[in-house]
Amino acid sequence: MVLAMTTAPIRSDWVGRVIDGRYPLRQWLGGSERSGVFLTELPGQPEQRAALKLIPADAADAQGKIAAWATAKTLSHPHLIRLLDSGRCEMDASGFVYVVTEYAEENLGEILPQRALTADEAGEMLGPVLDALAFLHAKGLAHGHLKPSNIMVVGDQVKLSSDGIVAAGAAPPAGDVWALGVTLVEALTQRPPVWDSLTGIDPVVPRLVPQPFFDIAQACLRLDPAQRCTIAEIGARLNGVPFGPKAPAPVAVGSPAPEPRKKHGMAWAAGIVVLLVAGGLAIRSCGEKSGSSEDEKAAASGSASPLQANPSAAKPSPIKGRAPGSEAAEQAERPEQPEQAEQPARSVSSSSPGSSDDSAVIQRVMPEILPAAQASIHGEFDVKVRLTVDSNGVVSDAAFDSEGPSRYFGKQALDASRKWRFKPAQMAGENVRSVWLLEYHFTESGVDIKPTQISP
């Protein structure tokens, strides 16, 4: 087939068309600028649902994806989504490549905006993920795109997506370990870990992450890939075996939660369904699904995981989410390996031009800085935020005068600045707009803020 060189957007109204003469597009499941995912059915098996992803054929990595899909199609593991078919097609005079995979009812990416996983749920989720990664790494492959939306549920089993699997040379297994650490923190806190790449220190694992997941996440999130733990070591730590000497001593985390307890699978899975219904995330029928999608980079060793004596044994799912390949958009920025992340923001209560006078401040909001991030400061630095305040004393606009050396601390200062409130400025007895400058001075011991009225 000769494919056109023009590029057309992948459209949700293609529902009803047939791909390659074999795969009818039954429902739009989600998409992004780079791909679109539809519900389809297998030829001659209308009751057998599958997911079909379309990618423009002239995308830079389209040919590479075809080759990677051919490899993934040969893989068989109980915790990997089955890749059923792939090929090329033409739609509206434009060329596309497509992949057909096993249909997954839900994914972890849908749960986290609503609630974090419990320690027990995280333990049950982690086992199948470790088994799948150990299987891939033993074959010289890497997952390469580990994140919540790619941890899926088929029936009662947790499975990893398979359409992004790559050779280990393209994405070293240590990158999977990094991504696993990010995903684990996100699963337990609903946020990726804090990381400011400019500091040159490892990402911050929140103190609220219970043991043994705190240790596991710390050992995964080492800037030096050689210092990261292996998949086998993660499985051993999950079963109570401490990490070896290459893992540094963890920071004090208060009273760690007890180690996850093994539970009877089906009873535990039933409990998850109850939680999901209570959270408004009851399993939806195929006709009710909709959503958006995005691709992300990740990248990361292991031998067979010691987690399960029989890796092929089915484990009930601790999660429920969306469809394979739709990769529901994640709302928080995830730290790529090794490049940046973001996270939270503390709170509490400005006069004449050029003056610094707290008496004009009605509400003062401090930036919420995690303790470990605060401890990473060596020396001092400033962040300056300019505010436009309306005639009611409410901030209508906030922008950096100086962001400072750290994107994380700058963002926290900017977010806090937007919540300040002031006494309305007055001219000739009337309330008027004003401009203020907030100067944040960060040190190891904390932050001081100097509010200065610039005008009127």
C-alpha positions in Angstrom: 0.0 0.0 0.0 1.3 3.5 -0.9 0.7 5.8 2.0 0.2 9.5 1.6 2.7 11.9 3.1 0.2 14.4 4.4 -0.7 14.4 8.1 -4.4 14.4 9.2 -5.5 14.7 12.8 -6.9 11.5 14.3 -10.6 12.2 14.7 -13.2 10.8 17.1 -15.8 10.9 14.4 -14.1 8.1 12.6 -16.3 5.8 14.7 -18.0 3.5 12.2 -15.1 3.2 9.8 -13.1 0.0 9.3 -9.3 -0.2 9.6 -7.4 -2.4 7.1 -10.7 -4.0 6.1 -10.8 -5.9 9.4 -11.2 -3.7 12.5 -14.4 -1.7 12.9 -14.0 1.4 15.0 -16.9 1.0 17.5 -16.1 3.8 20.0 -13.7 6.6 20.7 -11.7 5.9 23.9 -9.4 8.9 23.9 -6.5 10.5 22.2 -3.8 13.1 22.0 -1.9 15.0 19.3 0.2 11.9 18.7 -2.3 9.1 18.8 -5.9 8.1 19.0 -7.5 5.0 20.6 -10.7 3.3 19.6 -12.7 0.3 20.8 -12.8 -2.4 18.2 -13.5 -6.1 17.9 -11.5 -9.0 16.5 -12.3 -10.3 13.0 -15.1 -12.9 13.2 -15.4 -12.4 16.9 -17.8 -9.5 17.5 -18.0 -10.3 21.2 -14.3 -10.1 21.6 -13.4 -6.5 22.4 -10.0 -5.0 21.7 -8.3 -1.6 21.7 -6.9 -0.1 18.5 -4.4 2.7 18.6 -3.7 4.9 15.5 -0.4 6.9 15.1 0.5 9.0 12.0 2.8 7.0 9.7 5.1 10.0 9.2 5.7 10.4 12.9 9.4 10.2 13.7 9.2 6.9 15.5 6.5 5.2 13.4 8.8 2.7 11.8 10.4 2.0 15.1 7.0 1.3 16.7 6.2 -1.2 13.9 9.4 -3.1 14.8 8.8 -2.9 18.5 5.2 -4.1 18.1 6.5 -7.1 16.2 8.7 -8.0 19.1 6.0 -7.4 21.7 3.6 -9.6 19.8 5.8 -12.6 20.5 5.7 -12.0 24.3 3.4 -13.9 26.6 3.1 -13.1 30.3 0.1 -13.0 32.6 0.8 -9.4 33.6 1.4 -8.0 30.2 -1.4 -6.7 28.0 -1.5 -9.0 24.9 -0.5 -7.3 21.7 -2.8 -8.9 19.0 -1.9 -7.3 15.7 -0.3 -4.3 14.1 0.0 -2.8 10.6 -0.4 0.2 8.3 -3.5 1.8 7.0 -4.8 4.9 5.2 -7.5 7.3 6.4 -8.6 10.5 4.7 -5.6 10.3 2.3 -3.1 10.1 5.2 -1.1 7.2 6.3 -1.2 5.7 9.8 0.3 2.8 11.7 -1.9 0.9 14.1 -1.7 -1.6 16.9 -4.4 -3.8 18.3 -4.2 -4.9 22.0 -6.2 -6.8 24.6 -8.9 -4.5 26.0 -8.5 -3.4 29.6 -11.5 -2.2 31.6 -9.6 0.3 33.7 -6.3 1.7 34.8 -4.6 3.2 37.8 -4.4 6.7 36.1 -8.2 7.1 36.7 -8.1 6.2 40.4 -5.4 8.6 41.6 -7.2 11.9 40.9 -9.9 10.6 43.3 -7.9 8.9 46.0 -4.5 7.4 46.8 -4.0 3.6 47.1 -3.7 2.2 50.6 -0.6 0.3 51.6 -2.3 -3.0 51.1 -3.5 -2.0 47.6 0.0 -0.7 46.7 1.5 -4.0 47.7 -1.0 -6.0 45.7 -0.4 -3.7 42.7 3.4 -3.9 42.9 3.7 -7.7 42.8 2.3 -8.1 39.2 4.2 -5.0 38.0 7.5 -6.4 39.4 6.8 -9.8 37.7 6.2 -8.2 34.3 9.3 -6.0 34.6 11.5 -8.9 35.6 10.2 -10.9 32.6 11.0 -8.0 30.2 14.4 -7.3 31.6 15.4 -11.0 31.5 14.7 -10.8 27.7 16.8 -7.7 27.2 13.7 -5.5 26.9 12.4 -2.5 28.9 8.9 -1.2 29.4 10.0 2.3 28.8 6.7 4.0 29.6 5.8 3.0 33.2 3.2 5.3 34.7 -0.2 5.0 36.4 -2.2 5.1 33.1 -0.2 2.1 31.8 -0.9 -0.1 34.8 -4.2 -1.7 33.7 -6.9 -4.1 34.8 -8.1 -7.0 32.7 -10.7 -9.0 34.6 -9.2 -9.3 38.0 -5.6 -9.1 36.9 -3.1 -6.2 36.9 -1.3 -5.9 33.6 1.2 -3.5 32.1 0.7 -2.0 28.7 2.8 -3.6 26.0 2.7 -1.3 23.0 5.6 0.8 24.2 8.1 -2.0 25.0 11.6 -1.3 23.7 15.0 -3.0 23.5 17.0 -2.3 26.7 19.6 -0.5 24.6 17.0 2.2 23.7 15.7 2.5 27.3 17.9 0.9 30.0 16.1 -1.2 32.6 17.4 1.3 35.3 14.9 3.7 33.7 12.0 1.4 34.5 13.2 1.3 38.1 13.2 5.1 38.2 9.7 5.3 36.7 8.6 2.6 39.2 9.7 4.9 42.1 7.9 7.9 40.7 4.7 5.8 40.1 4.9 4.3 43.6 5.0 7.7 45.3 2.2 9.0 43.0 0.1 5.9 43.8 0.4 6.5 47.6 0.2 10.3 47.7 -1.6 11.3 44.4 1.4 13.4 43.5 4.8 12.6 41.9 7.8 13.1 44.1 9.4 16.6 44.4 12.5 17.0 42.4 14.5 20.1 41.5 17.2 19.0 39.0 19.2 22.2 39.7 20.0 21.0 43.2 21.7 17.8 42.0 20.1 15.8 44.8 17.8 12.8 44.6 14.0 13.4 44.4 12.3 13.9 47.7 10.1 10.9 48.9 7.3 12.3 51.1 7.4 11.2 54.8 3.8 10.1 54.6 4.8 7.2 52.3 4.6 4.1 54.5 7.2 1.4 54.8 8.4 -0.6 53.0 7.4 1.7 50.1 9.4 4.6 51.5 12.6 2.5 51.3 11.7 1.2 47.9 10.9 4.6 46.4 14.2 6.0 47.8 16.2 3.2 46.4 14.5 3.6 42.9 15.0 7.4 42.7 18.8 7.6 42.7 20.2 10.0 40.1 23.0 7.5 39.5 21.5 4.5 37.7 24.2 2.2 39.1 22.9 3.1 42.7 19.3 2.2 42.0 17.9 -1.0 43.4 17.0 -4.0 41.1 13.6 -5.5 40.5 14.7 -8.5 42.5 15.8 -6.3 45.4 12.4 -4.5 45.4 10.6 -7.8 45.6 12.8 -8.9 48.5 12.2 -5.6 50.4 8.5 -6.0 49.9 8.8 -9.3 51.7 10.7 -7.8 54.6 14.4 -8.1 53.5 16.3 -4.9 54.0 18.2 -3.4 51.1 22.0 -4.0 50.8 24.6 -1.4 51.6 24.3 0.6 48.3 21.0 2.0 49.5 21.7 5.0 51.9 20.1 5.1 55.3 16.5 6.4 54.9 15.5 9.7 56.5 13.4 9.3 59.6 9.8 9.0 58.6 8.0 8.9 62.0 6.1 5.7 62.7 6.1 3.6 59.5 3.0 1.8 58.6 3.1 -1.9 59.0 4.3 -4.0 56.1 1.5 -4.9 53.7 -0.3 -8.1 54.7 -1.0 -10.9 52.3 -4.8 -11.3 51.9 -7.0 -13.7 50.2 -7.2 -12.5 46.6 -10.9 -12.5 45.8 -12.0 -11.1 49.1 -9.5 -8.3 48.7 -10.6 -7.5 45.1 -14.2 -7.3 46.3 -13.2 -4.7 48.9 -11.6 -2.6 46.1 -14.8 -2.6 44.1 -16.7 -1.3 47.2 -14.1 1.5 47.6 -14.4 2.5 44.0 -18.2 2.6 44.1 -18.0 4.8 47.3 -15.6 7.1 45.4 -17.8 7.5 42.4 -15.6 5.2 40.3 -17.8 2.2 39.9 -16.9 0.1 36.8 -18.6 1.7 33.8 -20.0 0.0 30.8 -18.1 0.3 27.5 -20.6 2.8 26.2 -19.9 5.2 29.1 -16.1 5.5 28.6 -14.5 8.7 27.4 -11.3 10.5 28.1 -8.1 12.0 26.8 -4.6 10.6 26.4 -1.0 11.6 26.4 2.3 9.9 25.8 5.2 10.4 28.1 8.8 9.4 28.3 10.3 7.4 31.2 13.1 4.9 31.0 15.2 1.9 33.4 17.3 -4.4 35.8 16.2 -7.4 37.2 15.9 -11.1 37.4 12.8 -13.0 38.3 10.9 -11.3 41.1 10.9 -13.3 44.4 7.4 -11.8 45.0 5.4 -14.8 43.7 6.3 -18.5 43.7 4.2 -18.9 40.6 4.4 -15.7 38.4 1.7 -17.1 36.1 -0.9 -17.3 38.8 -3.6 -14.7 38.4 -3.8 -12.1 41.1 -6.9 -10.0 41.7 -6.6 -6.4 40.7 -6.1 -3.7 43.3 -7.1 -1.0 40.9 -9.8 -0.1 38.4 -9.4 2.5 35.6 -9.8 3.0 31.7 -8.9 1.3 28.5 -5.6 0.1 27.1 -3.7 2.5 25.1 -5.9 5.5 26.0 -3.4 6.5 28.6 -5.6 8.9 30.6 -3.9 12.3 30.9 -2.1 12.7 34.2 -2.6 16.0 35.9 0.7 16.3 37.8 4.0 16.7 36.1 6.0 13.6 36.5 9.8 13.8 37.0 11.5 12.2 34.0 14.7 10.4 34.5 16.6 12.5 35.6 14.9 15.8 34.9 12.4 17.7 37.2 9.0 17.5 39.0 6.8 19.6 40.9 4.7 19.4 44.0 2.9 21.1 46.7 2.4 24.7 48.4 1.8 26.6 53.8 -0.5 29.2 54.9 -1.4 32.2 57.2 -2.1 37.3 56.5 1.2 45.5 52.3 0.6 51.3 52.2 2.4 53.8 50.1 4.5 53.3 47.0 7.9 51.8 47.7 7.0 51.0 51.3 7.1 47.7 53.1 4.1 47.7 55.6 2.4 44.5 56.7 -0.5 46.6 58.0 -2.0 46.7 54.5 -1.9 42.9 54.3 -5.2 41.3 55.1 -4.3 37.7 54.2 -0.7 36.5 54.1 -0.1 33.0 52.5 3.2 31.3 52.9 4.6 28.9 50.3 4.1 25.3 51.4 7.6 23.7 51.2 8.1 20.1 52.0 10.6 19.6 54.9 13.0 17.5 52.8 13.0 20.2 50.1 13.6 22.9 52.7 16.6 20.8 54.0 18.0 20.7 50.5 18.7 24.5 50.5 22.4 25.4 51.0 23.0 29.1 51.4 20.1 31.5 50.4 18.3 32.8 47.4 15.4 35.1 46.5 12.2 34.9 44.4 10.4 38.1 43.5 6.7 38.1 42.5 4.9 41.2 41.1 1.2 41.4 41.9 -1.6 43.4 40.3 -4.3 44.0 43.0 -7.8 45.1 42.1 -9.8 47.8 43.8 -11.2 45.3 46.2 -7.7 44.2 47.4 -7.8 40.9 45.5 -4.9 39.7 43.4 -5.9 39.7 39.8 -2.5 38.8 38.3 0.8 37.4 39.6 4.1 37.1 37.6 7.8 36.6 38.3 10.1 39.6 38.6 12.7 37.0 39.4 12.0 33.3 39.5 15.2 32.4 41.3 17.4 29.4 40.7 14.8 26.7 41.4 11.6 26.1 39.5 10.1 24.2 42.4 10.5 27.0 45.0 9.6 29.6 42.4 6.3 27.8 41.6 5.4 27.5 45.3 6.1 31.2 45.8 4.0 32.1 42.8 1.1 29.9 43.9 1.1 31.3 47.4 1.3 34.9 46.1 -2.0 34.6 44.2 -3.8 33.9 47.5 -2.7 37.1 49.3 -5.3 39.8 50.1 -4.7 43.5 50.7 -6.6 46.6 52.0 -7.8 48.4 48.9 -5.4 51.2 47.9 -7.1 54.7 47.8 -6.7 57.8 45.8 -8.9 60.9 46.3 -11.0 58.8 48.7 -11.8 56.1 46.2 -10.5 52.5 46.0 -8.1 52.0 43.1 -5.9 49.2 41.7 -2.4 48.8 43.1 0.8 46.9 42.3 2.8 45.0 44.9 6.2 43.2 44.9 6.6 40.2 47.2 10.2 39.3 47.9 10.7 35.8 49.1 14.0 35.1 50.8 14.7 31.4 51.2 17.3 30.0 53.6 17.9 26.6 55.2 15.8 27.7 58.2 12.8 29.0 56.4 11.4 31.8 54.2 10.9 35.5 54.9 8.6 37.6 52.8 8.9 41.4 52.3 5.7 42.9 50.7 6.3 46.3 49.0 3.7 48.5 47.4 4.9 49.7 44.1 1.9 51.8 43.0 -0.1 54.0 43.4 
